[in-house]
């Protein structure tokens, strides 16, 4: 078991290279199942989520070759239609169903795993596949889909603009017979980047106004070379680290266009940033002001920005209010922050203006943060990627030494995290039992 010993209490300064987007790379690796030709992915992030996606496609017949941050993938033939032997459960597996239905007429994938941030329902995925002609059987272990006559186009009207469900519908639509329409689709930058890759492979995909995507199915897709966009979650994490420690961190490779809402929040609380040609520089300030934030689907303030940013808000004067509208159980990490001295109270009420699907459902999905509060060290276990990084940031703000376990979650989401933190001055020691 790996343990981090983190001693905080000083500003962190330096440059961090932002990796390719985790939430795009893993889906693009699965997209390679849609063609028998070779696909070359550049700027691939080197962390465990990439390895899980790579293991998944290899299990199904892919040949892969990784050189530095470039991954070559070819799937000349589907060698198996079951992903049940995947070494760890992960929500990525459900996305393999549509490619398997196109290439082999059937697929069997395990039930979802991933971060403990609330249930990850799959009914949107399965409903879309059923509308397009698949038969779905569910057992205790996983989901089995068959479509011996192939998939046909359909109208997919999503009840919520789910990223994963939009990606399933895209994978299903690109080789389906006819014209597929996705209403209320997710339009996150990672989804748009996936669409660009699929278009390079020969897909016909149009994005209209109002979360409207139309796909005209084609006979076959071919290979391509595609460079993965920078990880906006990673950039916001290091930006929040700079603010919380009152440091100065240059996020090399961060894309201004995908950070608009986050940067507005930084400016509103009193932090500073500078957009440069090669990235974004984040600088802390002596005094911050509290503010009100509601997470939302893109282009709103994304849910994965919330946890690291909350740590910075514990150092702001006055009161901040956070209304989480994307996941119902994303404030569990605040218990650790409270142990460290933060003043955070959770509420079941919707403390915001966004129409929230968790209204009156007794989920503690709103938080009031009062500050500034000095933080002190504590020992904790990482429960998920972004919350874990938030607690690591808190440990780097806190006086004393914190001991952290469960770090495999951090390693799933961040490339070379410990070295990058140490490069900006973080005092981190790593021990293995």
Secondary structure, DSSP 8 states (H G I E B T S, - for coil): -EEEEEE--S--EEEEE--B-HHHHHHHHHHGGG-SSEEEEES---SHHHHHHHHHHHHTT-EEEEETTEEEEE-SS---SB-TT-SS--GGGGGHHHHHHHHHSEEEEE---S-SSS----HHHHHHHHHTT-EEEE-SSEEEEE-TT--B--EEE-SS--HHHHHHHHHHHTTSBSEEEEES----HHHHHHHHHHHHTT-EEEEETTTEEEEE--S-----EEE--B-HHHHHHHHHHHHHTT-EEEEET--GGG-HHHHHHHHHHT-EEEEETTEEEEE--S--B--EEEB-STTSB-HHHHHHHHHHHTTSBEEEEEE--S-TT--TTHHHHHHTT-EEEEESS--SSS--TTTTTT---EEEEEE----B---EE--SHHHHHHHHHHHHHSBSEEEEE-THHHHHH-TTHHHHHHHTT-EEEEEE-
